[in-house]
Amino acid sequence: MPEISEELLNSYHRTSYLVFPGASSERQRITLRIGKRSPELDNLLAKLGVTSWAFLTAHNPRSIRLEPAENNSRHSKLIMALTGDNYSVLPGKSVADAGDWPDEESALVLGIGLNDAKKVSAGFEQNGFLYGKPGQAIELVLC
């Protein structure tokens, strides 16, 4: 596992992780925060019969900024990889509260287990990802 500074860990905690469950509408969104529960997400999971999820990105591997075109290409590859595994995927976005880091296109992957999420995240050279189950606080899992 790579060394992750306290500053970087704090920045993950000062980020809003947005999920867009509606048909591509950013007006309909669920905001996820590390260490907090999300009743809105729990309701969605119950409606869909899902018992686990992960919030993944392929942008800016190891928190090294890439050009937007490279991040877009990596995101497309992530979505293709997840689609091939028959997961339900909802669009998402990671947004730094202070606005000091570019937004990152992300995906809420419904039904993915912890080990599979670790493999996907590590495969895209990420430091970590969010993981959760209904009724539990949202967890930051480091790769």
Secondary structure, DSSP 4 states (H G I P E B T S, - for coil): -----HHHHHHHHTEEEEE--SSS-TTS-EEE-TT---HHHHHHHHHHT---EEEEE-SSGGG----HHHHHHHHHHHHHHHHHTT-EEEEEEEEETTS-S--EEEEEEET--HHHHHHHHHHTT-SEEEEE-TTS--EEEE-
